[in-house]
Amino acid sequence: MSGDFAVVVSVWVHQGREQEYDALEKRSADIMAQHGGRMVVVVRTGAAAGAAGAPFEIHVLTFPNEADFAAYSADPVTVRLRGVRSQIVARTELSRGRTLSR
């Protein structure tokens, strides 16, 4: 595989917490950028917050390498935000890989 390290994140948000989620994701994107990461694509699925089926949102994130993603994950601000995030986000699924040029 070649290309940037990529993470696909599926997020289920608690009902009524959508605005808080949007603010949290903005803060997360700012921290990501400090570690070379960026949100390449954000897809709001149309599923209602609190729904059990499809995720509320799907993100494709890229970082120059896995070490930069690990640094973002271990960043003290990211770690502090996890407590807030757990009140807003019901469930998260991550898939890791590499971007491809086609």
trRosetta pair geometry for C-beta under 8 A, 3 or more apart (Angstrom, degrees):
i j d omega theta_ij theta_ji phi_ij phi_ji
1 97 7.0 -129 -154 -178 157 80
1 98 3.9 130 154 44 123 141
1 100 7.3 -86 -149 -78 82 92
2 98 6.3 153 77 149 16 139
2 100 7.2 90 62 -113 77 61
2 101 7.7 -40 90 10 112 95
3 6 7.5 0 118 -26 114 111
3 98 4.7 131 67 165 94 93
3 99 3.6 -125 151 73 140 77
3 100 5.8 -125 -12 -74 149 29
3 101 6.6 166 -80 -25 119 81
4 62 4.2 44 121 -169 143 113
4 63 6.4 158 179 68 103 33
4 64 6.2 -73 -130 -114 91 26
4 65 7.8 -109 -151 -62 59 39
4 98 6.8 161 79 -154 35 68
4 99 4.8 25 47 14 83 119
5 62 6.8 137 76 -158 51 61
5 63 4.8 -27 70 67 106 89
5 64 7.0 21 18 93 97 24
5 65 5.3 88 -17 -156 125 21
5 66 4.8 170 -115 -63 154 59
5 68 7.2 163 45 52 133 98
5 69 5.7 -111 115 -21 137 128
5 96 7.3 -17 -175 -166 91 96
5 97 8.0 161 -159 95 52 29
5 98 6.3 -47 -105 -101 39 69
6 40 7.9 -37 -129 11 105 140
6 60 6.4 -14 -167 -172 111 88
6 61 6.7 150 -157 81 57 54
6 62 5.2 -26 -98 -98 75 74
6 63 7.9 179 -80 23 31 68
6 96 7.2 150 86 -158 56 49
6 97 5.3 -23 66 74 101 74
6 98 6.0 132 12 -129 98 15
6 99 5.0 113 -45 -51 130 78
7 59 7.9 13 103 102 85 97
7 60 7.7 158 81 -157 46 43
7 61 4.5 -11 59 60 94 108
7 62 7.9 -178 20 -79 69 30
7 63 7.6 30 -5 -1 105 105
7 69 6.4 131 -33 -135 130 140
7 94 5.7 -27 -167 -157 105 102
7 95 7.1 149 -159 75 53 47
7 96 5.5 -19 -103 -102 75 69
8 58 6.7 -3 -176 -175 90 99
8 59 7.2 169 -154 85 44 53
8 60 5.6 -16 -103 -103 74 69
8 61 7.8 -171 -78 21 27 74
8 94 7.2 140 74 -158 53 48
8 95 4.4 -9 55 57 104 101
8 97 7.6 11 -7 21 101 106
9 58 6.9 161 83 -157 52 50
9 59 4.4 -3 55 54 103 101
9 60 8.0 -172 20 -77 74 24
9 61 6.4 36 -8 -8 114 114
9 92 6.4 -20 -166 -165 94 101
9 93 7.4 155 -155 79 46 50
9 94 5.7 -12 -102 -101 72 73
10 55 4.0 -158 -178 -44 91 159
10 57 7.8 171 -152 93 44 47
10 58 5.2 -14 -102 -105 69 84
10 92 7.0 153 81 -157 56 48
10 93 4.4 -1 53 54 106 100
11 21 7.7 146 143 -161 136 129
11 55 5.5 99 56 -174 36 120
11 56 5.8 -58 101 57 80 95
11 57 4.9 -8 56 63 108 88
11 58 7.4 -178 17 -82 77 35
11 59 7.2 35 -10 -4 116 102
11 89 5.9 -68 -162 -136 100 117
11 91 7.6 161 -155 88 39 58
11 92 5.4 -4 -106 -107 70 81
12 49 8.0 128 -179 -147 58 57
12 51 7.5 -126 -144 69 101 64
12 55 5.3 -104 -64 -129 69 70
12 56 5.7 120 -130 -6 35 96
12 89 6.9 106 75 -169 55 73
12 90 4.5 -62 109 66 102 104
12 91 4.1 21 41 51 121 95
12 92 7.4 -141 25 -65 74 43
13 17 5.6 -147 172 79 98 101
13 18 6.1 95 127 -91 149 61
13 21 4.8 -29 -126 -74 136 157
13 49 4.3 -53 89 -132 99 103
13 50 7.3 -50 96 -36 62 54
13 56 4.3 -36 13 18 99 166
13 57 7.3 44 -24 6 116 100
13 88 6.4 -28 -146 157 87 78
13 89 5.9 -53 -105 -109 58 58
13 90 6.6 123 -164 5 6 92
14 17 4.4 51 73 10 92 133
14 49 6.4 21 102 166 23 108
14 50 6.0 42 -165 -80 38 82
14 87 7.6 -71 16 152 147 47
14 88 6.2 -139 28 -169 106 31
14 89 7.1 -134 -11 -92 85 8
14 90 5.1 128 -65 -51 72 98
15 48 7.1 18 -105 149 98 99
15 49 4.7 146 -100 109 46 93
15 50 3.0 -6 -45 -38 100 140
16 49 7.0 -156 4 101 35 135
16 50 7.6 43 1 -43 73 129
17 20 4.8 -56 -171 49 77 117
17 21 5.6 89 128 -33 86 98
17 49 6.6 -168 48 177 74 147
17 87 7.5 -177 -128 127 147 73
17 88 4.5 -178 162 -142 137 73
17 89 8.0 -134 108 -53 141 40
18 21 5.5 -55 -148 33 30 116
18 22 6.6 33 155 -21 65 101
18 49 5.2 -131 -65 -42 97 149
18 56 7.7 -151 -107 -172 91 141
19 22 5.7 -47 -150 31 35 113
19 23 6.7 33 152 -14 64 103
20 23 5.8 -56 -152 38 34 110
20 24 6.2 35 150 -21 66 108
20 88 5.0 -140 110 -111 116 126
21 24 5.6 -56 -147 37 31 113
21 25 6.3 30 156 -19 66 105
21 49 7.7 -169 -4 -112 150 133
21 56 7.7 -11 155 113 169 148
21 57 8.0 163 151 6 134 137
21 88 5.1 165 -78 167 77 125
21 89 6.9 110 -114 -69 107 81
22 25 5.9 -54 -147 35 29 110
22 26 6.7 34 152 -22 62 103
23 26 5.7 -51 -153 30 33 114
23 27 6.8 31 151 -15 64 103
24 27 5.8 -56 -154 37 34 110
24 28 6.3 35 150 -20 67 107
24 81 6.7 139 -153 -171 97 118
24 84 6.4 -173 -109 119 121 117
24 85 6.1 138 -173 -94 146 78
24 88 6.0 172 -11 63 156 165
25 28 5.3 -50 -143 37 36 115
25 29 6.3 41 155 -24 66 102
25 39 7.9 41 176 -64 105 157
25 42 8.0 89 170 -122 146 142
26 29 5.8 -51 -149 32 29 112
26 30 6.7 32 151 -20 61 103
27 30 5.7 -54 -154 32 34 113
27 31 6.7 30 151 -15 66 104
27 77 7.8 -130 165 155 107 119
27 81 6.5 178 111 -108 130 145
28 31 5.8 -57 -151 38 34 108
28 32 6.2 42 150 -26 67 105
28 78 7.2 76 -127 -115 79 86
28 81 6.8 -175 -78 125 86 162
29 32 5.4 -48 -145 33 33 119
29 33 6.5 40 154 -25 63 101
29 38 7.4 44 -157 -142 89 53
29 39 5.5 -55 -112 -7 110 118
30 33 5.9 -50 -154 28 30 114
30 34 7.2 34 148 -21 59 101
31 34 5.7 -52 -162 27 39 115
31 35 7.1 15 149 -1 66 106
31 72 6.4 122 131 -151 95 88
31 75 5.6 172 -176 92 120 159
31 77 5.4 -155 -103 88 133 122
31 78 5.5 164 144 -63 156 92
31 81 7.9 -142 -12 0 156 147
32 35 6.1 -78 -161 47 35 98
32 37 3.6 -87 -179 87 93 114
32 38 6.3 149 126 -80 120 28
32 39 7.1 91 79 -35 163 77
32 61 6.8 -109 -146 -149 145 121
32 63 7.8 -116 -166 -84 92 96
32 72 5.5 35 -114 -139 57 141
33 36 7.7 71 -164 -59 32 8
33 37 6.6 -97 -67 68 29 64
33 38 6.4 54 -92 -85 76 77
34 72 7.7 140 72 -105 83 86
34 75 7.4 98 83 -115 126 150
35 63 6.7 -21 123 -131 98 116
35 68 4.9 148 161 -177 92 85
35 69 7.4 132 133 -84 132 24
35 71 4.9 176 -135 93 126 107
35 72 4.0 -147 51 -67 160 91
35 75 6.8 -119 -48 -54 131 129
36 63 5.6 87 97 -154 95 72
36 64 4.7 -35 147 -6 145 107
36 68 4.6 -49 54 -162 119 150
37 61 5.8 8 -173 180 113 106
37 62 6.6 172 -145 89 66 42
37 63 4.3 -28 -90 -88 89 87
37 68 6.4 170 -49 135 89 111
37 69 6.7 98 -82 -94 129 66
37 72 5.5 1 -3 -66 143 156
38 61 7.0 171 86 -151 33 67
38 62 6.0 -11 56 56 79 85
39 42 5.6 22 161 -53 128 101
39 59 5.4 -65 -139 -158 103 113
39 60 7.4 109 -166 71 59 51
39 61 5.7 -40 -101 -97 54 75
40 60 4.7 -54 62 99 105 100
40 61 6.8 163 4 -113 86 18
40 62 5.3 54 -39 -6 122 108
41 58 7.9 -5 113 109 98 87
41 59 7.0 161 87 -156 60 44
41 60 4.3 31 44 32 97 112
42 57 6.4 -13 -171 -170 89 116
42 58 7.6 158 -157 83 43 49
42 59 5.4 -9 -105 -105 72 78
43 57 6.6 152 81 -159 52 62
43 58 4.5 -8 58 58 106 96
43 59 7.7 -164 22 -73 70 34
44 56 7.1 -27 -146 158 74 65
44 57 5.3 -30 -102 -101 59 86
45 54 4.9 -146 145 140 154 126
45 55 6.0 119 -7 80 144 65
45 56 6.6 -165 33 -175 104 16
45 57 6.7 -156 -6 -90 87 29
45 58 6.6 76 -54 -8 104 99
46 54 7.8 19 66 90 73 143
47 51 4.7 -126 174 59 100 145
47 53 6.2 -146 -131 80 132 92
47 54 4.0 -166 -58 80 143 99
47 55 6.5 138 49 90 144 22
47 56 5.7 -115 81 -94 99 44
48 51 4.6 110 63 -39 79 113
48 56 7.7 -47 123 -106 19 90
49 56 5.3 34 -95 -106 65 136
50 90 7.3 112 -108 -29 46 149
51 54 6.8 6 106 53 129 67
51 56 7.4 141 38 -72 98 78
55 58 5.8 108 79 -63 132 80
55 91 7.9 -122 -111 89 92 100
55 93 7.5 -121 -73 29 135 105
61 69 7.8 114 120 -114 123 109
62 99 6.1 -1 -111 -37 125 131
63 66 7.3 113 86 -90 125 22
63 68 4.2 -173 176 89 118 113
63 69 4.4 -169 23 -57 161 84
63 72 6.9 -132 -98 -4 138 135
64 68 5.2 79 47 -2 87 152
65 68 5.4 104 57 5 67 99
65 69 7.6 -127 106 0 41 89
66 69 5.4 -52 -153 37 42 114
66 70 6.3 45 148 -21 70 103
66 96 7.7 53 -113 -170 106 132
67 70 5.5 -51 -148 36 34 114
67 71 6.4 38 151 -22 65 102
68 71 5.5 -48 -147 34 34 114
68 72 6.5 38 151 -19 63 101
69 72 5.6 -51 -151 35 33 113
69 73 6.3 34 150 -20 65 107
70 73 5.5 -54 -146 38 32 113
70 74 6.2 17 157 -7 66 112
71 74 6.0 -64 -141 47 28 101
71 75 6.6 57 151 -55 62 86
72 75 5.6 -25 -153 -13 33 118
72 78 6.2 108 163 -58 60 157
73 78 6.2 -141 -151 126 21 152
74 78 7.2 61 65 65 11 126
74 79 6.9 12 -162 -52 36 113
75 78 4.1 85 64 5 94 109
75 79 6.8 -166 87 -10 48 84
76 79 5.6 -53 -145 36 32 114
76 80 6.4 33 156 -19 65 104
77 80 5.7 -52 -147 36 34 111
77 81 6.3 34 153 -21 65 106
78 81 5.8 -58 -149 36 30 111
78 82 7.1 49 149 -40 61 91
79 82 5.9 -35 -164 1 36 117
80 83 6.8 -47 -179 20 45 106
80 84 7.8 32 136 -2 67 105
81 84 5.3 -56 -158 43 56 112
81 85 5.6 62 143 -29 80 106
82 85 5.3 -52 -140 38 32 117
82 86 6.3 39 159 -28 65 101
83 86 6.0 -49 -151 25 28 111
83 87 7.4 24 150 -15 56 102
84 87 6.0 -62 -166 32 37 110
84 88 6.7 16 148 -7 70 115
85 88 5.8 -72 -149 45 36 104
85 89 5.2 -10 173 17 80 118
86 89 6.8 -59 -107 56 24 84
89 92 5.9 23 157 -48 136 102
